[in-house]
């Protein structure tokens, strides 16, 4: 995430150092993002929700309108692909066909809105300009400014954790970048699937990621522990991180009490 915006509390902040540098050195960019976050989008969303309620004959007070807007740029071919899609009350609603310059209704109730928005050629041209001109220009600026950061590789810190002696052993990797990583348990060099629970890759506050994979050890005899290994693989990195199942290195709640160590485990808009 490059920027975070909260229009209700008037918060606009960069989440990456390179993104902050852009705002510090580009007042026009800061002005554009500020207007987009605090004025343009909130006002339009309120107007659209009011219009949607009328056209859909709705009276319920609370509704949710979501928007995903962005673009892709192929550095080799120069091809630009834009995306603009809306969700309403938790369901896909409308999607822009940028090539045909028409809206696609993603549910029957959206058809009446599609006809209205198709007729608004001024707004259609405005979105086409943003998705094919402005958004790619921003994207190229981000790539140029954040290239060293975006292409960096950071290996994780890997630990073996266990809540109680009867709990699964969790192989926990944290602090890695990028998020293109896999982790698994293996026995005698063969990947295990039975008795293994793979968690989701989750973000850390510093922009890195974390991942956990649990192994049920209830049926593993003490003499067989050394046959099990946790393997972490990061994309484009040749050497894997391999940790052998070993009771002496497992961090538990008991060891935590004894030692005193602490443990820490596209543009999107939503208006309610």
C-alpha positions in Angstrom: 0.0 0.0 0.0 1.4 3.4 -1.0 -1.1 5.7 0.5 -3.8 5.5 3.1 -6.8 7.9 3.1 -9.5 8.4 5.7 -11.9 11.1 4.6 -13.9 11.1 7.8 -10.9 11.9 10.0 -9.1 13.9 7.3 -6.1 11.5 7.2 -3.9 11.2 4.2 -0.5 9.5 4.8 2.2 7.7 2.9 2.8 4.1 4.0 6.1 3.8 2.2 9.2 6.0 2.3 9.3 6.4 -1.4 5.7 7.4 -1.5 6.3 10.0 1.1 9.2 11.4 -1.0 6.8 11.8 -3.9 4.4 14.0 -1.9 7.3 16.0 -0.3 8.7 16.8 -3.8 5.6 17.0 -5.8 3.1 19.6 -4.4 0.7 19.1 -7.4 0.5 15.3 -6.6 -0.3 16.1 -3.0 -3.0 18.6 -4.0 -4.5 16.0 -6.4 -4.6 13.2 -3.8 -5.9 15.6 -1.2 -8.8 16.7 -3.4 -9.5 13.1 -4.5 -9.6 11.9 -0.9 -11.4 14.7 1.0 -13.6 16.3 -1.6 -14.1 14.6 -5.0 -14.7 10.9 -3.9 -16.8 11.6 -0.7 -19.1 14.1 -2.5 -19.6 11.8 -5.5 -20.2 8.8 -3.3 -22.9 10.6 -1.3 -24.5 11.7 -4.6 -24.3 8.2 -6.1 -25.8 6.5 -3.1 -28.7 9.0 -3.0 -29.3 8.4 -6.7 -29.0 4.6 -6.4 -31.6 4.6 -3.6 -34.0 6.6 -5.7 -33.6 4.6 -8.9 -33.7 1.3 -7.0 -36.7 2.5 -4.9 -34.9 1.8 -1.7 -35.8 3.4 1.7 -33.4 1.6 4.0 -31.1 4.1 5.7 -27.7 2.3 5.5 -26.2 1.2 2.2 -22.6 0.4 1.2 -21.0 1.5 -2.1 -17.5 0.2 -3.0 -15.3 1.2 -5.9 -12.1 -0.4 -7.2 -10.2 1.8 -9.7 -6.8 1.3 -11.1 -4.6 0.5 -14.1 -1.9 -1.8 -15.3 1.1 -0.7 -17.5 3.2 -3.2 -19.4 6.7 -1.7 -19.4 7.8 -3.7 -22.4 4.9 -3.1 -24.7 3.6 0.2 -23.3 0.1 -1.3 -23.2 -2.2 0.2 -20.5 -5.2 -1.6 -19.1 -7.7 0.2 -16.9 -10.1 -1.2 -14.2 -13.2 0.5 -12.7 -15.8 -1.6 -10.9 -18.5 -0.9 -8.3 -20.0 -3.0 -5.6 -23.3 -2.2 -3.9 -24.4 -3.6 -0.6 -21.7 -6.3 -0.7 -22.4 -7.5 -4.3 -20.7 -6.8 -7.6 -22.8 -4.1 -9.3 -21.3 -2.4 -12.4 -18.1 -2.7 -14.4 -16.7 -0.4 -17.0 -15.8 -1.8 -20.4 -13.0 0.7 -21.3 -12.6 -0.5 -24.9 -16.3 -0.2 -25.7 -16.8 2.8 -23.4 -19.9 1.2 -21.9 -21.0 0.0 -18.5 -21.7 -3.7 -17.8 -24.5 -4.5 -15.4 -23.3 -7.3 -13.1 -26.8 -8.0 -11.7 -30.3 -7.3 -13.1 -30.9 -4.4 -10.7 -27.9 -2.5 -12.1 -29.3 -2.4 -15.6 -31.3 0.8 -15.0 -28.1 2.5 -13.6 -26.1 1.2 -16.6 -28.4 3.0 -19.0 -28.2 6.2 -17.0 -24.4 6.1 -16.8 -24.0 5.1 -20.4 -25.9 8.3 -21.4 -23.5 10.5 -19.3 -20.8 10.8 -22.0 -19.0 13.6 -20.1 -18.4 11.4 -17.1 -17.4 8.5 -19.4 -14.7 10.6 -21.1 -13.5 11.8 -17.7 -13.0 8.2 -16.4 -11.4 7.2 -19.7 -8.9 10.0 -19.4 -8.1 9.1 -15.8 -7.7 5.4 -16.5 -5.6 5.7 -19.7 -3.7 8.9 -19.0 -3.5 10.1 -15.4 -3.4 6.7 -13.7 -0.6 5.3 -15.9 1.4 8.5 -15.3 1.0 8.1 -11.5 1.9 4.4 -11.9 5.1 5.2 -13.8 6.1 7.7 -11.1 5.5 5.1 -8.4 7.6 2.5 -10.2 10.4 4.9 -10.8 10.4 6.2 -7.2 9.8 2.8 -5.5 11.8 0.5 -7.8 14.5 -0.3 -5.3 12.0 -0.8 -2.6 9.5 -2.8 -4.7 12.2 -5.1 -6.0 14.0 -5.7 -2.7 14.1 -9.2 -1.1 14.0 -9.6 2.6 14.4 -13.0 4.3 12.3 -13.8 7.3 13.0 -14.7 10.9 11.6 -18.2 11.4 10.6 -19.6 14.7 9.0 -22.8 16.0 6.1 -22.1 18.4 3.9 -24.3 20.6 1.2 -23.2 23.0 1.2 -26.3 25.1 3.0 -29.7 24.9 -0.2 -31.2 23.2 -0.7 -28.4 20.8 0.5 -28.4 17.1 3.9 -27.0 16.4 3.7 -23.8 14.4 6.5 -22.8 12.1 6.2 -19.0 12.0 8.1 -16.8 9.4 7.8 -13.1 9.7 9.5 -10.0 8.2 9.8 -11.4 4.6 9.3 -9.5 1.4 7.8 -9.8 -1.2 4.7 -11.9 -0.4 5.5 -14.5 -3.1 6.5 -17.2 -0.6 5.5 -20.8 0.3 6.2 -22.7 3.5 5.6 -26.4 4.3 6.5 -29.3 6.5 8.3 -32.3 5.2 9.3 -35.7 6.6 12.5 -37.4 5.3 12.6 -34.9 2.5 9.0 -35.5 1.3 6.4 -32.7 1.6 3.6 -33.5 4.1 -0.1 -32.7 3.6 -1.8 -34.8 6.3 -1.8 -33.2 9.8 -0.6 -29.9 8.3 -2.5 -26.6 8.4 -1.3 -23.8 6.2 -2.2 -20.2 7.2 -2.6 -17.1 5.0 0.1 -14.7 4.2 -0.6 -11.6 6.3 0.9 -8.1 6.2 3.0 -6.6 8.9 2.8 -2.9 9.8 6.3 -2.3 8.3 5.2 -3.5 4.8 6.7 -7.0 5.2 4.7 -10.2 5.6 4.2 -13.2 7.9 3.1 -16.8 7.5 2.5 -19.8 9.8 2.2 -23.5 9.0 1.1 -25.8 11.8 2.1 -29.5 12.3 0.1 -31.9 14.4 2.8 -33.7 16.5 0.4 -35.8 18.7 1.4 -39.0 16.9 5.1 -38.2 16.4 7.4 -40.1 18.7 10.4 -38.3 20.3 12.9 -40.2 18.3 11.2 -39.2 15.0 11.1 -35.5 15.6 14.5 -34.9 13.8 12.9 -36.4 10.6 10.6 -33.4 10.3 11.6 -30.1 8.8 9.9 -26.8 8.1 10.9 -25.3 4.8 10.4 -21.6 3.8 10.8 -20.6 0.1 10.9 -17.0 -1.1 10.4 -16.4 -4.8 13.6 -15.8 -6.8 15.8 -16.7 -3.8 17.8 -19.9 -4.4 18.5 -20.9 -0.8 15.6 -22.1 1.4 15.2 -21.6 5.1 15.1 -25.1 6.7 14.3 -25.6 10.4 14.4 -29.1 11.9 11.7 -30.0 14.4 13.6 -29.8 17.7 12.1 -29.5 21.2 15.0 -27.5 22.5 14.4 -24.6 20.1 10.6 -24.5 20.3 9.3 -21.3 22.0 6.3 -22.0 24.2 4.0 -20.1 26.6 5.9 -21.7 29.4 9.2 -20.4 28.1 7.6 -17.0 27.6 6.6 -16.8 31.3 10.0 -17.9 32.4 12.1 -15.7 30.2 9.9 -12.6 29.9 10.3 -12.5 26.2 7.4 -10.9 24.2 6.0 -12.2 20.9 4.2 -10.3 18.2 2.7 -12.0 15.7 -5.5 -0.8 -6.4 -7.5 2.4 -5.1 -10.4 1.2 -3.1 -13.2 3.3 -1.7 -15.9 2.2 0.7 -18.7 4.5 1.9 -21.5 3.5 4.3 
